[in-house]
């Protein structure tokens, strides 16, 4: 109508037919499910840089977005230590792995990562030799060159480097805990603790949250995991040569009379309880 001005903001939307949904609406408060029993271990000085650290691999199921790490010295009072986010690769071995000299070009490490929905990528022989594909297997650190998919989230790993970073080569049965990690992996949690705590037992709780960052579990709803601190990440003798050897690092001691050779005095080796040094084969 001439001379009529409609108020700003008033109007009617164009009518459209309703579109069919692609499924049930997303639930931002979906139950995350419990965190899998975490892998807790202390690596050698070659990985920690000589500090006392506990490393934690924590994962969960399809709706698991991550977990918080809470630590206690008495099992009653807990302090928040940090957060682990989705992305870890954790599972179990599906067949026995015999002990074998390093490198192991004979055996196959078969694993199932279904509990973490994990995936593994192949590397090269050089990657395995450089421990780029580092893994935890029942306390032994190993690396692999080839990861062959055998079923969803199941792999056969071949060309294995055994007993890396000073860990003992051992036989592992089916159902042994397995985790793929790297020192700078964002899904790996590194908990540094004072050297004075060595020998004490700590308690860990890992309440989970979902993929939307919601649904955080309460501390009293999750179990506590005990771990006795070993101090493995430090060199008890304060000797750089022994620290490197314990960390699985190659050693070039140079010419007799140098400071390296002086530091390689192994006379007090009995003080390093449990330390094993393999000098190699005499030609």
C-alpha positions as CSV (number, residue, x, y, z in Angstrom):
1,X,0.0,0.0,0.0
2,X,1.5,3.4,-0.9
3,X,3.0,5.2,2.1
4,X,3.1,2.1,4.3
5,X,6.4,1.2,5.9
6,X,6.8,-2.2,7.5
7,X,8.6,-2.3,10.9
8,X,12.2,-3.6,10.7
9,X,12.6,-7.2,11.8
10,X,9.1,-8.5,11.0
11,X,8.8,-11.1,8.4
12,X,7.9,-14.7,7.6
13,X,10.4,-17.3,6.7
14,X,9.9,-19.1,3.4
15,X,8.3,-22.4,3.9
16,X,10.6,-25.5,3.2
17,X,9.8,-29.1,3.7
18,X,11.6,-30.7,6.7
19,X,14.8,-32.5,5.8
20,X,15.3,-36.1,7.0
21,X,18.0,-36.4,9.7
22,X,21.1,-38.6,9.2
23,X,20.3,-40.5,12.4
24,X,19.9,-40.0,16.1
25,X,21.0,-36.5,17.3
26,X,24.4,-36.2,18.9
27,X,24.4,-36.4,22.6
28,X,27.1,-34.2,24.1
29,X,26.7,-35.9,27.5
30,X,27.2,-39.4,26.2
31,X,28.8,-41.7,28.8
32,X,32.5,-41.8,28.0
33,X,33.0,-45.3,29.4
34,X,35.8,-46.1,31.8
35,X,39.5,-45.5,30.9
36,X,41.3,-48.7,30.1
37,X,43.7,-49.9,32.8
38,X,46.6,-47.6,32.0
39,X,50.2,-48.7,31.2
40,X,52.4,-47.2,33.8
41,X,56.2,-47.5,33.6
42,X,59.5,-45.7,34.2
43,X,61.8,-45.4,31.2
44,X,65.6,-45.3,31.4
45,X,67.8,-42.2,31.4
46,X,68.1,-42.3,27.6
47,X,64.5,-41.3,27.3
48,X,64.0,-39.2,30.5
49,X,67.2,-37.2,30.2
50,X,68.2,-38.3,33.6
51,X,65.1,-37.2,35.5
52,X,62.7,-39.2,37.7
53,X,59.5,-39.7,35.6
54,X,56.6,-42.0,35.4
55,X,55.1,-42.4,31.9
56,X,51.4,-43.2,31.4
57,X,49.6,-44.5,28.4
58,X,45.8,-44.1,28.9
59,X,43.1,-44.9,26.3
60,X,39.4,-45.7,26.1
61,X,36.6,-46.8,23.8
62,X,34.6,-45.1,21.0
63,X,33.1,-42.3,23.1
64,X,36.2,-41.7,25.3
65,X,37.7,-38.3,24.7
66,X,40.5,-38.5,27.3
67,X,41.0,-38.6,31.0
68,X,42.4,-36.6,33.9
69,X,45.4,-37.8,35.9
70,X,45.1,-37.6,39.7
71,X,47.9,-38.6,42.0
72,X,48.0,-39.5,45.7
73,X,50.8,-40.5,48.0
74,X,48.5,-42.1,50.6
75,X,45.5,-43.4,48.5
76,X,43.1,-40.9,50.2
77,X,44.0,-37.4,49.2
78,X,44.4,-36.8,45.4
79,X,46.0,-33.9,43.5
80,X,45.3,-33.1,39.9
81,X,48.4,-33.8,37.7
82,X,47.3,-33.3,34.2
83,X,45.2,-34.5,31.3
84,X,45.5,-37.2,28.6
85,X,43.6,-36.7,25.3
86,X,42.3,-39.3,22.8
87,X,44.9,-40.6,20.4
88,X,46.8,-43.3,22.3
89,X,47.3,-46.8,20.9
90,X,47.0,-49.5,23.5
91,X,46.0,-53.2,23.4
92,X,47.1,-56.7,24.0
93,X,49.3,-59.3,22.3
94,X,47.3,-62.0,20.6
95,X,50.1,-64.6,20.4
96,X,53.3,-65.5,22.2
97,X,56.5,-63.6,21.4
98,X,59.6,-65.6,22.3
99,X,62.8,-64.0,23.6
100,X,65.3,-63.4,20.7
101,X,68.5,-61.6,20.2
102,X,68.3,-58.1,18.8
103,X,67.5,-57.5,16.0
104,X,64.7,-60.1,15.7
105,X,64.1,-60.9,12.1
106,X,62.4,-64.2,12.9
107,X,59.5,-63.6,15.2
108,X,56.2,-61.7,14.7
109,X,54.6,-59.5,17.4
110,X,50.8,-59.8,17.0
111,X,48.7,-57.2,18.7
112,X,45.0,-56.3,19.0
113,X,44.4,-52.5,19.6
114,X,40.6,-52.8,19.7
115,X,40.3,-51.5,23.2
116,X,41.7,-48.1,22.1
117,X,40.5,-48.2,18.5
118,X,44.1,-47.8,17.6
119,X,45.9,-47.9,14.3
120,X,49.6,-48.5,13.4
121,X,51.6,-47.4,10.4
122,X,54.5,-49.2,9.0
123,X,58.0,-47.7,9.0
124,X,61.3,-48.7,7.5
125,X,64.2,-50.8,8.8
126,X,66.0,-47.5,9.5
127,X,63.0,-46.3,11.5
128,X,63.1,-49.4,13.7
129,X,66.8,-49.2,14.1
130,X,66.4,-45.6,15.3
131,X,63.5,-46.5,17.6
132,X,61.1,-44.2,15.7
133,X,58.3,-46.9,16.1
134,X,58.9,-47.4,19.8
135,X,56.5,-49.6,21.7
136,X,55.9,-51.0,25.2
137,X,55.4,-54.7,25.4
138,X,55.2,-56.2,28.9
139,X,58.0,-54.0,30.2
140,X,60.3,-54.5,27.2
141,X,60.7,-51.7,24.8
142,X,60.7,-52.7,21.2
143,X,60.4,-51.1,17.7
144,X,59.2,-52.5,14.4
145,X,59.6,-51.9,10.7
146,X,56.4,-53.4,9.2
147,X,52.8,-53.3,10.5
148,X,50.5,-55.6,8.6
149,X,46.8,-55.3,9.2
150,X,45.2,-58.7,9.8
151,X,41.7,-57.6,11.1
152,X,40.2,-54.4,12.3
153,X,42.7,-52.9,14.8
154,X,44.8,-56.0,14.7
155,X,48.4,-56.1,13.4
156,X,51.4,-58.3,12.8
157,X,54.6,-56.5,13.5
158,X,57.9,-57.7,12.0
159,X,61.6,-56.8,11.9
160,X,61.7,-56.2,15.6
161,X,64.4,-54.3,17.6
162,X,64.4,-55.9,21.0
163,X,65.4,-54.7,24.5
164,X,65.6,-51.1,23.6
165,X,66.7,-48.3,26.0
166,X,68.2,-50.8,28.5
167,X,65.1,-52.9,29.0
168,X,65.5,-56.7,29.2
169,X,64.6,-58.9,26.3
170,X,62.0,-61.4,27.5
171,X,59.4,-63.9,26.3
172,X,55.8,-62.6,26.3
173,X,52.7,-64.6,26.2
174,X,49.4,-63.8,24.6
175,X,47.4,-61.2,26.5
176,X,50.6,-59.1,27.3
177,X,49.9,-55.4,27.6
178,X,51.1,-53.4,24.5
179,X,51.3,-49.7,23.8
180,X,52.7,-47.6,20.9
181,X,54.2,-44.3,22.0
182,X,56.9,-41.7,21.5
183,X,58.7,-39.4,23.9
184,X,56.9,-36.4,22.4
185,X,53.5,-38.1,21.8
186,X,50.7,-35.8,23.0
187,X,48.7,-38.8,24.2
188,X,51.6,-39.9,26.5
189,X,51.6,-38.4,30.0
190,X,54.9,-37.8,31.6
191,X,54.7,-37.3,35.4
192,X,57.9,-35.9,37.0
193,X,58.4,-36.6,40.7
194,X,61.1,-35.7,43.2
195,X,64.0,-38.1,43.5
196,X,63.3,-38.3,47.3
197,X,60.1,-40.2,46.4
198,X,62.0,-43.2,45.0
199,X,60.9,-46.3,46.8
200,X,57.5,-44.9,47.7
201,X,54.2,-46.1,46.3
202,X,51.8,-43.7,44.5
203,X,48.2,-44.1,43.6
204,X,46.7,-42.9,40.3
205,X,43.1,-42.3,39.3
206,X,42.1,-41.6,35.7
207,X,38.5,-40.3,35.5
208,X,37.4,-40.1,31.8
209,X,35.4,-37.5,29.8
210,X,33.7,-38.0,26.4
211,X,34.6,-36.8,22.9
212,X,32.8,-33.5,23.5
213,X,34.8,-32.8,26.7
214,X,31.7,-33.5,28.8
215,X,30.6,-36.3,31.2
216,X,33.6,-36.2,33.4
217,X,33.6,-39.1,35.9
218,X,34.0,-38.4,39.6
219,X,37.0,-39.6,41.4
220,X,35.0,-41.9,43.7
221,X,33.6,-43.7,40.7
222,X,36.9,-45.0,39.3
223,X,39.5,-47.4,40.7
224,X,42.9,-46.5,42.0
225,X,46.1,-47.9,40.4
226,X,49.2,-48.4,42.6
227,X,52.7,-48.0,41.4
228,X,56.0,-48.3,43.3
229,X,58.5,-45.6,42.2
230,X,61.8,-47.1,41.0
231,X,63.9,-44.1,40.0
232,X,64.8,-45.9,36.8
233,X,65.1,-42.6,34.9
234,X,68.2,-41.5,36.8
235,X,71.7,-42.7,36.9
236,X,72.4,-43.7,40.5
237,X,76.2,-43.3,40.1
238,X,76.1,-39.9,38.4
239,X,78.3,-41.4,35.7
240,X,77.6,-40.2,32.1
241,X,78.9,-43.3,30.5
242,X,76.8,-45.6,32.7
243,X,73.8,-43.4,32.1
244,X,74.2,-43.7,28.4
245,X,74.7,-47.5,28.6
246,X,71.6,-47.9,30.8
247,X,69.7,-45.8,28.2
248,X,70.7,-48.2,25.4
249,X,72.8,-45.5,23.7
250,X,75.8,-46.5,21.5
251,X,79.1,-45.5,23.1
252,X,82.3,-44.3,21.4
253,X,84.9,-44.0,24.2
254,X,87.5,-42.4,22.1
255,X,91.3,-42.7,22.7
256,X,92.6,-44.0,26.0
257,X,93.4,-41.1,28.3
258,X,90.4,-39.0,27.4
259,X,87.8,-37.8,29.9
260,X,85.3,-40.4,28.5
261,X,87.6,-43.2,29.3
262,X,88.1,-41.8,32.8
263,X,84.4,-41.7,33.3
264,X,84.1,-45.3,32.1
265,X,85.7,-46.6,35.3
266,X,83.3,-49.4,36.2
267,X,84.8,-50.2,39.6
268,X,81.8,-49.2,41.7
269,X,79.3,-51.0,39.3
270,X,78.0,-53.2,42.2
271,X,76.4,-50.1,43.6
272,X,74.0,-49.9,40.6
273,X,71.5,-52.6,41.7
274,X,70.0,-54.4,38.7
275,X,72.0,-52.5,36.1
276,X,73.2,-54.8,33.3
277,X,75.9,-53.7,30.8
278,X,76.6,-55.9,27.7
279,X,80.0,-54.9,26.4
280,X,79.6,-57.1,23.3
281,X,81.5,-59.9,21.7
282,X,85.3,-60.0,21.8
283,X,86.7,-60.5,18.2
